Amino acid sequence: MNQASNIRFWEYDFLAPQWLWLLLLIPILVGLKFAFTHHQQAFLKYTRNSKELSDLETPALKWILILAHVFLYGGLILLILGLAKPQHPVAVKENKQDFGEGIDIVIALDISESMTITDFLPDRLGAAKEVAKEFIDSRRSDKIGLVVYEGEAYTACPATRNHAFLKSCLDKVETGWLTPGTAIGTGLGTAVARLRSDSLASKVVILLTDGESNRGEITPLAAAELAKNKNVRVYTIGVGKDGYASMPVQTIFGQTTRNTYVSIDEKTLKKIAKITNGTYFRATDKNSLREIYKTIEQMETRKIVEDNYEKEAPLNPLAFILFGLSFVLISWITRYVVFRKIG
């Protein structure tokens, strides 16, 4: 049925439902009408002779009059429904489904000097930022924040659903922002602090590093205990390969590269994950890092399907008003033009 003529009221939402209370007046009006007029008689205006008039059966006239009352009260009901601002959601075709995860996430990203090593393309930090943005795009309904750390930690973006702003903050992240070093405990502790006690039921930190903790006033395992007490699950990711790797360095003669020995404290990262009921992952290239994020996404799958409309569903009172007025008009014509009532 065309939406413009659809009066199947059970398919509608009503934006002004207070008007629906007027429907309670309908049975009252019907009762009063019956109480005061059930003794009245109705006569048909007829231009033929009395013999032809007598051939009409009285029960037929009564049923026509009853039908007139049905049209009257039916029309009033439709007019009341029109006043209640009916809205037909299925009339909007431009709808899509989102998946509300019910999860707050903070990405704790190591931006120490070793993240400029080029075993990932363009380097470890660049690859980590690129894959993190892909992950952010896949979690449209989650609140996601960003903490970066070197020898100290900094909240680059609080947990938010404004993912465009979050990604712009991520784009600006560079090595050398903070005191040199790798303070894993401080980075994790700062991320946990960003997940407030009134956050959503599920709280997650994704901790990414390519080295060993050598700075900070809080140890990584102490920060893990803090996360556990706050019911925060921590996924830890070790980035890169152990051993010597090429790292760009700036000298008085310009930029050059040097072979630098790097190693990841996998033992500590595994303990952090175990304490917080999370998982430890190892990424040796960009593709494996991308697969890790996909695995984390699948592990956090408490999804609530939400129908979101790209434009507001339109109001559709016109059908109710037109049908209502038509019914009332039919009732009036039947009772006051076709019939002449006498007391």
Contacts in CASP RR format, 6 or more apart in sequence:
PFRMAT RR
TARGET T0000
AUTHOR 0000-0000-0000
METHOD contacts of the structure
MODEL  1
MNQASNIRFWEYDFLAPQWLWLLLLIPILVGLKFAFTHHQQAFLKYTRNS
KELSDLETPALKWILILAHVFLYGGLILLILGLAKPQHPVAVKENKQDFG
EGIDIVIALDISESMTITDFLPDRLGAAKEVAKEFIDSRRSDKIGLVVYE
GEAYTACPATRNHAFLKSCLDKVETGWLTPGTAIGTGLGTAVARLRSDSL
ASKVVILLTDGESNRGEITPLAAAELAKNKNVRVYTIGVGKDGYASMPVQ
TIFGQTTRNTYVSIDEKTLKKIAKITNGTYFRATDKNSLREIYKTIEQME
TRKIVEDNYEKEAPLNPLAFILFGLSFVLISWITRYVVFRKIG
1 8 0 8 1.000
3 88 0 8 1.000
3 91 0 8 1.000
3 316 0 8 1.000
3 319 0 8 1.000
4 316 0 8 1.000
4 318 0 8 1.000
4 319 0 8 1.000
5 319 0 8 1.000
6 88 0 8 1.000
6 316 0 8 1.000
6 319 0 8 1.000
7 78 0 8 1.000
7 81 0 8 1.000
7 319 0 8 1.000
7 320 0 8 1.000
7 323 0 8 1.000
9 81 0 8 1.000
9 86 0 8 1.000
9 320 0 8 1.000
11 88 0 8 1.000
11 90 0 8 1.000
12 81 0 8 1.000
12 86 0 8 1.000
12 87 0 8 1.000
12 88 0 8 1.000
12 316 0 8 1.000
13 86 0 8 1.000
13 87 0 8 1.000
13 88 0 8 1.000
13 89 0 8 1.000
13 313 0 8 1.000
14 20 0 8 1.000
14 81 0 8 1.000
14 84 0 8 1.000
14 85 0 8 1.000
14 86 0 8 1.000
14 87 0 8 1.000
15 84 0 8 1.000
15 85 0 8 1.000
15 86 0 8 1.000
15 87 0 8 1.000
15 315 0 8 1.000
16 83 0 8 1.000
16 84 0 8 1.000
16 85 0 8 1.000
17 84 0 8 1.000
18 84 0 8 1.000
19 80 0 8 1.000
19 82 0 8 1.000
19 83 0 8 1.000
19 84 0 8 1.000
19 85 0 8 1.000
20 80 0 8 1.000
20 81 0 8 1.000
20 84 0 8 1.000
22 80 0 8 1.000
22 83 0 8 1.000
23 77 0 8 1.000
23 80 0 8 1.000
26 73 0 8 1.000
26 76 0 8 1.000
26 77 0 8 1.000
29 73 0 8 1.000
29 76 0 8 1.000
30 69 0 8 1.000
30 73 0 8 1.000
33 69 0 8 1.000
40 341 0 8 1.000
40 342 0 8 1.000
40 343 0 8 1.000
41 342 0 8 1.000
41 343 0 8 1.000
42 61 0 8 1.000
42 62 0 8 1.000
42 65 0 8 1.000
42 339 0 8 1.000
42 340 0 8 1.000
42 341 0 8 1.000
43 339 0 8 1.000
43 340 0 8 1.000
43 341 0 8 1.000
43 342 0 8 1.000
44 53 0 8 1.000
44 56 0 8 1.000
44 61 0 8 1.000
44 338 0 8 1.000
44 339 0 8 1.000
44 340 0 8 1.000
45 337 0 8 1.000
45 338 0 8 1.000
45 339 0 8 1.000
45 340 0 8 1.000
46 52 0 8 1.000
46 53 0 8 1.000
46 56 0 8 1.000
61 339 0 8 1.000
64 334 0 8 1.000
64 338 0 8 1.000
64 339 0 8 1.000
65 334 0 8 1.000
65 335 0 8 1.000
65 339 0 8 1.000
67 334 0 8 1.000
68 330 0 8 1.000
68 331 0 8 1.000
68 334 0 8 1.000
68 335 0 8 1.000
68 339 0 8 1.000
69 331 0 8 1.000
71 327 0 8 1.000
71 328 0 8 1.000
71 330 0 8 1.000
71 331 0 8 1.000
71 334 0 8 1.000
72 327 0 8 1.000
72 328 0 8 1.000
72 331 0 8 1.000
72 332 0 8 1.000
72 335 0 8 1.000
74 324 0 8 1.000
74 327 0 8 1.000
75 323 0 8 1.000
75 324 0 8 1.000
75 325 0 8 1.000
75 326 0 8 1.000
75 327 0 8 1.000
75 328 0 8 1.000
75 331 0 8 1.000
76 324 0 8 1.000
76 328 0 8 1.000
78 320 0 8 1.000
78 321 0 8 1.000
78 323 0 8 1.000
78 324 0 8 1.000
78 327 0 8 1.000
79 320 0 8 1.000
79 321 0 8 1.000
79 324 0 8 1.000
79 325 0 8 1.000
79 328 0 8 1.000
81 320 0 8 1.000
82 317 0 8 1.000
82 320 0 8 1.000
82 321 0 8 1.000
83 317 0 8 1.000
85 315 0 8 1.000
85 317 0 8 1.000
86 315 0 8 1.000
86 316 0 8 1.000
86 317 0 8 1.000
86 320 0 8 1.000
87 313 0 8 1.000
87 314 0 8 1.000
87 315 0 8 1.000
87 316 0 8 1.000
88 313 0 8 1.000
88 314 0 8 1.000
88 316 0 8 1.000
89 307 0 8 1.000
89 309 0 8 1.000
89 313 0 8 1.000
91 313 0 8 1.000
91 314 0 8 1.000
91 316 0 8 1.000
92 309 0 8 1.000
92 310 0 8 1.000
92 311 0 8 1.000
92 312 0 8 1.000
92 313 0 8 1.000
92 314 0 8 1.000
94 309 0 8 1.000
94 310 0 8 1.000
94 311 0 8 1.000
95 307 0 8 1.000
95 308 0 8 1.000
95 309 0 8 1.000
95 310 0 8 1.000
96 307 0 8 1.000
96 308 0 8 1.000
96 310 0 8 1.000
97 305 0 8 1.000
97 306 0 8 1.000
97 307 0 8 1.000
97 308 0 8 1.000
98 140 0 8 1.000
98 141 0 8 1.000
98 305 0 8 1.000
98 306 0 8 1.000
98 308 0 8 1.000
99 140 0 8 1.000
99 141 0 8 1.000
99 303 0 8 1.000
99 304 0 8 1.000
99 305 0 8 1.000
99 306 0 8 1.000
100 140 0 8 1.000
100 141 0 8 1.000
100 142 0 8 1.000
100 303 0 8 1.000
100 304 0 8 1.000
100 305 0 8 1.000
100 306 0 8 1.000
101 139 0 8 1.000
101 141 0 8 1.000
101 142 0 8 1.000
101 202 0 8 1.000
101 300 0 8 1.000
101 301 0 8 1.000
101 302 0 8 1.000
101 303 0 8 1.000
101 304 0 8 1.000
102 141 0 8 1.000
102 142 0 8 1.000
102 200 0 8 1.000
102 201 0 8 1.000
102 202 0 8 1.000
102 302 0 8 1.000
102 304 0 8 1.000
103 139 0 8 1.000
103 142 0 8 1.000
103 143 0 8 1.000
103 200 0 8 1.000
103 202 0 8 1.000
103 203 0 8 1.000
103 204 0 8 1.000
103 300 0 8 1.000
103 302 0 8 1.000
104 142 0 8 1.000
104 143 0 8 1.000
104 144 0 8 1.000
104 159 0 8 1.000
104 195 0 8 1.000
104 199 0 8 1.000
104 200 0 8 1.000
104 202 0 8 1.000
104 203 0 8 1.000
104 204 0 8 1.000
105 139 0 8 1.000
105 142 0 8 1.000
105 143 0 8 1.000
105 144 0 8 1.000
105 145 0 8 1.000
105 159 0 8 1.000
105 203 0 8 1.000
105 204 0 8 1.000
105 205 0 8 1.000
105 206 0 8 1.000
106 144 0 8 1.000
106 145 0 8 1.000
106 146 0 8 1.000
106 147 0 8 1.000
106 159 0 8 1.000
106 191 0 8 1.000
106 192 0 8 1.000
106 194 0 8 1.000
106 195 0 8 1.000
106 204 0 8 1.000
106 205 0 8 1.000
106 206 0 8 1.000
107 132 0 8 1.000
107 144 0 8 1.000
107 145 0 8 1.000
107 146 0 8 1.000
107 147 0 8 1.000
107 191 0 8 1.000
107 205 0 8 1.000
107 206 0 8 1.000
107 208 0 8 1.000
108 147 0 8 1.000
108 148 0 8 1.000
108 149 0 8 1.000
108 153 0 8 1.000
108 187 0 8 1.000
108 188 0 8 1.000
108 190 0 8 1.000
108 191 0 8 1.000
108 205 0 8 1.000
108 206 0 8 1.000
108 207 0 8 1.000
108 208 0 8 1.000
109 128 0 8 1.000
109 129 0 8 1.000
109 132 0 8 1.000
109 146 0 8 1.000
109 147 0 8 1.000
109 148 0 8 1.000
109 149 0 8 1.000
109 173 0 8 1.000
109 208 0 8 1.000
110 148 0 8 1.000
110 149 0 8 1.000
110 150 0 8 1.000
110 182 0 8 1.000
110 184 0 8 1.000
110 208 0 8 1.000
110 209 0 8 1.000
110 210 0 8 1.000
110 211 0 8 1.000
110 239 0 8 1.000
111 125 0 8 1.000
111 148 0 8 1.000
111 149 0 8 1.000
111 150 0 8 1.000
111 173 0 8 1.000
111 174 0 8 1.000
111 175 0 8 1.000
111 176 0 8 1.000
111 177 0 8 1.000
111 178 0 8 1.000
112 149 0 8 1.000
112 150 0 8 1.000
112 151 0 8 1.000
112 175 0 8 1.000
112 180 0 8 1.000
112 181 0 8 1.000
112 182 0 8 1.000
112 210 0 8 1.000
112 211 0 8 1.000
113 150 0 8 1.000
113 175 0 8 1.000
113 176 0 8 1.000
113 180 0 8 1.000
113 181 0 8 1.000
113 247 0 8 1.000
114 124 0 8 1.000
114 182 0 8 1.000
114 210 0 8 1.000
114 211 0 8 1.000
114 247 0 8 1.000
114 260 0 8 1.000
114 262 0 8 1.000
115 123 0 8 1.000
115 124 0 8 1.000
115 125 0 8 1.000
115 128 0 8 1.000
115 175 0 8 1.000
115 210 0 8 1.000
115 239 0 8 1.000
116 123 0 8 1.000
116 124 0 8 1.000
116 125 0 8 1.000
116 175 0 8 1.000
116 247 0 8 1.000
116 248 0 8 1.000
117 123 0 8 1.000
117 124 0 8 1.000
117 210 0 8 1.000
117 240 0 8 1.000
117 245 0 8 1.000
117 246 0 8 1.000
117 247 0 8 1.000
117 260 0 8 1.000
117 262 0 8 1.000
118 124 0 8 1.000
118 245 0 8 1.000
118 246 0 8 1.000
118 247 0 8 1.000
118 248 0 8 1.000
118 257 0 8 1.000
119 240 0 8 1.000
119 241 0 8 1.000
119 245 0 8 1.000
119 246 0 8 1.000
119 285 0 8 1.000
120 126 0 8 1.000
120 127 0 8 1.000
120 128 0 8 1.000
120 239 0 8 1.000
120 240 0 8 1.000
120 285 0 8 1.000
120 286 0 8 1.000
120 289 0 8 1.000
121 127 0 8 1.000
121 286 0 8 1.000
123 248 0 8 1.000
124 210 0 8 1.000
124 239 0 8 1.000
124 240 0 8 1.000
125 173 0 8 1.000
125 174 0 8 1.000
125 175 0 8 1.000
127 286 0 8 1.000
127 289 0 8 1.000
128 208 0 8 1.000
128 239 0 8 1.000
128 289 0 8 1.000
129 170 0 8 1.000
129 171 0 8 1.000
129 173 0 8 1.000
130 286 0 8 1.000
131 286 0 8 1.000
131 289 0 8 1.000
131 290 0 8 1.000
131 293 0 8 1.000
132 170 0 8 1.000
132 293 0 8 1.000
133 167 0 8 1.000
133 170 0 8 1.000
134 290 0 8 1.000
134 293 0 8 1.000
135 293 0 8 1.000
135 296 0 8 1.000
135 297 0 8 1.000
136 144 0 8 1.000
136 163 0 8 1.000
136 166 0 8 1.000
136 167 0 8 1.000
136 170 0 8 1.000
137 163 0 8 1.000
138 297 0 8 1.000
139 297 0 8 1.000
140 163 0 8 1.000
141 161 0 8 1.000
141 306 0 8 1.000
142 161 0 8 1.000
143 159 0 8 1.000
143 160 0 8 1.000
143 161 0 8 1.000
143 199 0 8 1.000
143 200 0 8 1.000
144 159 0 8 1.000
144 160 0 8 1.000
144 161 0 8 1.000
144 163 0 8 1.000
144 166 0 8 1.000
145 155 0 8 1.000
145 156 0 8 1.000
145 157 0 8 1.000
145 158 0 8 1.000
145 159 0 8 1.000
145 160 0 8 1.000
145 166 0 8 1.000
145 194 0 8 1.000
146 155 0 8 1.000
146 156 0 8 1.000
146 157 0 8 1.000
146 166 0 8 1.000
146 169 0 8 1.000
146 170 0 8 1.000
146 173 0 8 1.000
147 153 0 8 1.000
147 154 0 8 1.000
147 155 0 8 1.000
147 156 0 8 1.000
147 187 0 8 1.000
147 190 0 8 1.000
147 191 0 8 1.000
147 194 0 8 1.000
148 154 0 8 1.000
148 156 0 8 1.000
148 173 0 8 1.000
148 177 0 8 1.000
148 178 0 8 1.000
149 178 0 8 1.000
149 182 0 8 1.000
149 183 0 8 1.000
149 184 0 8 1.000
149 186 0 8 1.000
149 187 0 8 1.000
149 190 0 8 1.000
150 175 0 8 1.000
150 176 0 8 1.000
150 177 0 8 1.000
150 178 0 8 1.000
150 179 0 8 1.000
150 180 0 8 1.000
150 181 0 8 1.000
150 182 0 8 1.000
150 183 0 8 1.000
150 215 0 8 1.000
151 178 0 8 1.000
151 179 0 8 1.000
151 180 0 8 1.000
151 181 0 8 1.000
151 182 0 8 1.000
151 183 0 8 1.000
151 186 0 8 1.000
151 215 0 8 1.000
151 216 0 8 1.000
152 178 0 8 1.000
152 179 0 8 1.000
152 183 0 8 1.000
152 186 0 8 1.000
152 215 0 8 1.000
152 216 0 8 1.000
153 178 0 8 1.000
153 183 0 8 1.000
153 186 0 8 1.000
153 187 0 8 1.000
153 189 0 8 1.000
153 190 0 8 1.000
153 191 0 8 1.000
154 177 0 8 1.000
154 178 0 8 1.000
154 190 0 8 1.000
155 190 0 8 1.000
155 194 0 8 1.000
156 169 0 8 1.000
156 170 0 8 1.000
156 172 0 8 1.000
156 173 0 8 1.000
157 165 0 8 1.000
157 166 0 8 1.000
157 169 0 8 1.000
157 170 0 8 1.000
158 194 0 8 1.000
159 194 0 8 1.000
159 195 0 8 1.000
159 199 0 8 1.000
160 166 0 8 1.000
179 215 0 8 1.000
181 214 0 8 1.000
181 215 0 8 1.000
182 209 0 8 1.000
182 211 0 8 1.000
182 212 0 8 1.000
182 213 0 8 1.000
182 214 0 8 1.000
182 215 0 8 1.000
183 213 0 8 1.000
183 214 0 8 1.000
183 215 0 8 1.000
183 216 0 8 1.000
184 207 0 8 1.000
184 209 0 8 1.000
184 212 0 8 1.000
184 213 0 8 1.000
184 220 0 8 1.000
184 223 0 8 1.000
184 265 0 8 1.000
184 268 0 8 1.000
185 213 0 8 1.000
185 216 0 8 1.000
185 218 0 8 1.000
185 219 0 8 1.000
185 220 0 8 1.000
185 222 0 8 1.000
185 223 0 8 1.000
186 215 0 8 1.000
186 216 0 8 1.000
186 217 0 8 1.000
186 218 0 8 1.000
186 223 0 8 1.000
187 207 0 8 1.000
187 223 0 8 1.000
188 205 0 8 1.000
188 207 0 8 1.000
188 220 0 8 1.000
188 223 0 8 1.000
188 224 0 8 1.000
188 226 0 8 1.000
188 227 0 8 1.000
188 234 0 8 1.000
188 272 0 8 1.000
189 218 0 8 1.000
189 223 0 8 1.000
189 226 0 8 1.000
189 227 0 8 1.000
191 205 0 8 1.000
191 207 0 8 1.000
192 205 0 8 1.000
192 223 0 8 1.000
192 226 0 8 1.000
192 227 0 8 1.000
192 230 0 8 1.000
192 232 0 8 1.000
195 203 0 8 1.000
195 205 0 8 1.000
195 230 0 8 1.000
195 232 0 8 1.000
197 230 0 8 1.000
202 233 0 8 1.000
202 300 0 8 1.000
202 302 0 8 1.000
203 230 0 8 1.000
203 231 0 8 1.000
203 232 0 8 1.000
203 233 0 8 1.000
204 232 0 8 1.000
204 233 0 8 1.000
204 234 0 8 1.000
204 235 0 8 1.000
204 296 0 8 1.000
204 300 0 8 1.000
205 227 0 8 1.000
205 232 0 8 1.000
205 233 0 8 1.000
205 234 0 8 1.000
205 235 0 8 1.000
205 276 0 8 1.000
206 234 0 8 1.000
206 235 0 8 1.000
206 237 0 8 1.000
206 293 0 8 1.000
206 296 0 8 1.000
207 234 0 8 1.000
207 235 0 8 1.000
207 236 0 8 1.000
207 237 0 8 1.000
207 269 0 8 1.000
207 272 0 8 1.000
208 236 0 8 1.000
208 237 0 8 1.000
208 238 0 8 1.000
208 239 0 8 1.000
209 236 0 8 1.000
209 237 0 8 1.000
209 238 0 8 1.000
209 239 0 8 1.000
209 264 0 8 1.000
209 269 0 8 1.000
210 238 0 8 1.000
210 239 0 8 1.000
210 240 0 8 1.000
210 262 0 8 1.000
210 264 0 8 1.000
211 238 0 8 1.000
211 262 0 8 1.000
211 263 0 8 1.000
211 264 0 8 1.000
211 265 0 8 1.000
212 263 0 8 1.000
212 264 0 8 1.000
212 265 0 8 1.000
212 268 0 8 1.000
213 219 0 8 1.000
213 220 0 8 1.000
213 265 0 8 1.000
213 268 0 8 1.000
218 226 0 8 1.000
220 265 0 8 1.000
220 268 0 8 1.000
220 269 0 8 1.000
220 271 0 8 1.000
220 272 0 8 1.000
221 268 0 8 1.000
221 271 0 8 1.000
221 272 0 8 1.000
221 275 0 8 1.000
223 272 0 8 1.000
224 234 0 8 1.000
224 271 0 8 1.000
224 272 0 8 1.000
224 275 0 8 1.000
224 276 0 8 1.000
225 275 0 8 1.000
227 233 0 8 1.000
227 234 0 8 1.000
227 272 0 8 1.000
227 275 0 8 1.000
227 276 0 8 1.000
228 275 0 8 1.000
228 276 0 8 1.000
228 277 0 8 1.000
232 276 0 8 1.000
233 276 0 8 1.000
233 277 0 8 1.000
233 278 0 8 1.000
234 272 0 8 1.000
234 273 0 8 1.000
234 275 0 8 1.000
234 276 0 8 1.000
234 278 0 8 1.000
235 273 0 8 1.000
235 278 0 8 1.000
235 279 0 8 1.000
235 280 0 8 1.000
235 281 0 8 1.000
235 296 0 8 1.000
236 269 0 8 1.000
236 270 0 8 1.000
236 272 0 8 1.000
236 273 0 8 1.000
236 278 0 8 1.000
236 279 0 8 1.000
236 280 0 8 1.000
236 281 0 8 1.000
237 269 0 8 1.000
237 280 0 8 1.000
237 281 0 8 1.000
237 282 0 8 1.000
237 283 0 8 1.000
237 289 0 8 1.000
237 292 0 8 1.000
238 264 0 8 1.000
238 266 0 8 1.000
238 269 0 8 1.000
238 280 0 8 1.000
238 281 0 8 1.000
238 282 0 8 1.000
238 283 0 8 1.000
239 264 0 8 1.000
239 283 0 8 1.000
239 289 0 8 1.000
240 262 0 8 1.000
240 264 0 8 1.000
240 282 0 8 1.000
240 283 0 8 1.000
240 284 0 8 1.000
241 284 0 8 1.000
242 262 0 8 1.000
242 263 0 8 1.000
242 264 0 8 1.000
243 261 0 8 1.000
243 262 0 8 1.000
243 263 0 8 1.000
244 259 0 8 1.000
244 260 0 8 1.000
244 261 0 8 1.000
244 262 0 8 1.000
245 259 0 8 1.000
245 260 0 8 1.000
245 262 0 8 1.000
246 257 0 8 1.000
246 258 0 8 1.000
246 259 0 8 1.000
246 260 0 8 1.000
247 257 0 8 1.000
247 258 0 8 1.000
247 259 0 8 1.000
247 260 0 8 1.000
248 255 0 8 1.000
248 256 0 8 1.000
248 257 0 8 1.000
249 255 0 8 1.000
249 256 0 8 1.000
249 257 0 8 1.000
249 258 0 8 1.000
264 282 0 8 1.000
266 280 0 8 1.000
266 282 0 8 1.000
269 280 0 8 1.000
270 280 0 8 1.000
272 280 0 8 1.000
273 279 0 8 1.000
273 280 0 8 1.000
279 296 0 8 1.000
279 299 0 8 1.000
281 292 0 8 1.000
281 295 0 8 1.000
281 296 0 8 1.000
282 288 0 8 1.000
283 289 0 8 1.000
283 292 0 8 1.000
335 341 0 8 1.000
END
